[in-house]
Amino acid sequence: MIRARDIMTTEVITVTEQDTLQDVIELLSVHRFGGLPVVEADGKLIGIISVTDIVHYSEKVDVVPLINLSGWVSPHADTDSLFYLRKGQDALNYTTVGEIMRRKLFTAKADEPLQEVARLMKRRRINRVPIVDNDYKLIGIVTRSDIVRGISQLEEFIEV
């Protein structure tokens, strides 16, 4: 039986409540992640921040009011619009992760079967499951890609 420990990523990139949204955006962009666990200094898991959280926050503070569907800033923007764009960018630079992260977490233990982790993702409509120890310290993370990889291992196991 394949368990979370068999497919989880153990070298997890994390952020803290004090990091800014700009810090998170840079990490998400560089690593092509959809979200990151938020931990305390001792590694205890306290939240999750995702691209969706940042997009929802960005909509509230009009971070990108000049962006059209093609993804380009309008060359016809007036001075007032540029002011609001700058204000939105400042919001990303000064807003901390702790202000918008989700604190309601769905986690699993390392010995959780692959099927149960997949069911949790489906039931809760989440894309990643932090794996924690008994002290709620982050020891790994399972993403949808890890589930797919685990399923391929399961098929290889069954064929043998």
N, C-alpha and C positions, 0 to 999 in steps of 0.2 A: 504494500500500500504506500502510495506517495503521500508525504506529509508536507506541511508548510516549510519545514526546515530544509527539505530537499530541493525546493524551487525558489526560496526567498533570496533576495539580494541582501547581503549582510553588510556591505560597505555603503550605508545609506547616507545620502547628503541631506542634511537637516538645516533648519533655521531656528532662531530663537524669537521670542515675543518682541525683542528690542530691534530686530532687523527691520529695515524699511521695505516697502513694497517694491521699490526700485531694485534693491538687493535681490529680492525674490524673482523679479522679472528677469534679471540678468542670469541667475542660476537656471531658471526654467528654460530660457532661450539657449544657453550654452549646452545644456545637457539634454534638451528636448524632452523634458518631463512635463507632466500635466499637473503635478502637485508635489508638495513637500511636507514631511512631518515637522511639527514644531515641538522642540524639546527644551527642558530646563538644563542648566549647567551640568547636572548629574546624569543626564540622559533620559530622564523621565519624560514620557510622552504626555503632552498637554493639549495638542491640537493638530489640525491639518489646514494647510492653505493650498488652494488650487487656482488654476487659471480661471475657472468659473467664478470663484470668489473675487478675484481681481477685476474681471470684466464687469461683474455686478457693481462693485464699488466704483469703477471707472465711469459707469453710466450715471451713477448718482452725482458724481462731482464733475461731470462733463470733461473728462480728461482729453477726449479726442473729438470735440464738436465739429472739427473741420474735415474729418475723414469722410470721404464718400465711399460708395461700394467698391470702387476700384482700388481703394487703399492709399490714395494720394491726397495730400493736403491741397485744397482748392487754391489756385493762384489768384482768385478773385476775393479772397478773404479780406474783410475790412479790419481796421485797427482794433475794434472792440472784440472781434472774434479771436485775433491773435492774443489779446490780453487773457481771454478765457482759456485758450490753449495753454498758455504759460502757467496760469493758475492751476489747471489740471495737472500739468507736469510737476509742479511744486507739491501737489497733494501726494503724488507717488513718492517723491523724495522725502517727505516728512511724515507720512502715515506709517505707523508701525504694524508689523504682522499681528501683534496682539489685539489691535483694534478691529480687525476684520476676520481673523482666523475662525474656523469652526471648532468649537470645543466638544461638541457631541461626537464621540468617536466610536467606530466599530472596529474592534481589534480581534486578533486571534493569538493563540499560543503556538509555539513551534511544532508541537505534536498534533496539531489539527489536521485532519485529512484534507487532501486537495479538493475533494468534492464539497466539503463543508465550507471551505474558503470561497469557492466558486459560487455556492448557493448564497453566501452572505453578500457577495458583490452584486449578485442579481437581485436579491430581495431588497437590499438597501440602495440599489442603483448607485454604487460607488465604483471607482476605477482602481482603487488601491486599498490594501488592508495592512496596517502596521502590525508587526508581530512583536509581542511584548513578553517579558518574563513575569514572574510572580510579583515583582516590585513595580510593575508597569514601566520598566525601562525598555526602550526600543532596542530590539536585537536584530530586526530585519524588516523587510517590506515585501509584500507580494502584489504584483500588478497584473493586469489582464494579460500582458505579454508572458509573464511567468506562468500563468494558468495554461495558456496555449502550449508553452514549452513543456509543462508538466503533463498535459494530455498526450503530447507526442511521445513522451517517455512511457506513459501508461500503455499506449498502443504497442510500442516496441516490447514492453514487458509481456503483454498478452500474447503477442505473436510467437514468442520464444517457446 
